[in-house]
Amino acid sequence: MATVVKEQSPKRPYRSRVREEAARRTRRAIVDAAGELFVRNGYATTSLADVAVAAGVARPTVFAAFGSKPALLKQVLDEALAGDDEPVPVAERPWFRPVWEAATPAGVLGAYASVVTLIGGRAGPIFETVRRAADAAPEVTGLWSELLDNRRRGALMVVERARSLGPLRNGLGIEPATDLLWFYNDPAHHQSLVGQCGWSEDAFRDWLAEAMRRSLLPDPVGGAG
């Protein structure tokens, strides 16, 4: 008699949504605690043990999740910039879409002023933390340089979008226009005017949009020189 071998269906890889969600909540608690401590106490004086205590987890858990303090700082910064931990570039975020949808150069800069205001509000403090840390912590110097480069690439992208829809100010080339927009997209301006001087978010955004337009675009017909 032939032996009948019962075919077995391939096993599915084991995945526990409960476990994944728990791990994500742990990472969220660590990032939130680290961001608060880095901003309040400074990068140098905040240890992974401090973060673990504030997050309510063991120190090895923090190390296992992020590997090192510089890596944790970068994660805090990335999430402050993006607004969450999803791997979606800033330029592809829904709140950046108005920059791409604007129909005029002035509209592009107005939309970008809103983006810069949003980022400044949630990432300005950690930007300042990274800047200060870079002066004394060599492992953070590269992160600060990357921030500066990314801000400049973002400025160039917006300048090129605006220029595709209309002319820049007479005699203003791509490079100097990018220099100007890179200056204006610095979160330090938000920290100074909103954080220190008490400006409202709306007042800051309106000032920024007007400053960008005056610096990069031709004067309106009939406007002052």
Buried (B, 14 or more C-beta within 10 A) or exposed (E): EEEEEEEEEEEEEEEEEEEEEEEEEBBBBBBBBBBBBBBEEBBBEBBBEBBBBBBEBEBEBBBEBBEEBBBBBBBBBBBBBBBEEEEEEBBEBEBBEBBEEBEEBBBBBBBBBBBBBBBBBBBBBBBBBBBBBBEEBEBBBEBBEEBEEEBBEBBBBBBEBBBEEBEBBEEBEEEBBBBBBBBBBBBEBBBBBBBEEEBEBEEBBBBBBBBBBEBBBBEEEEEEE
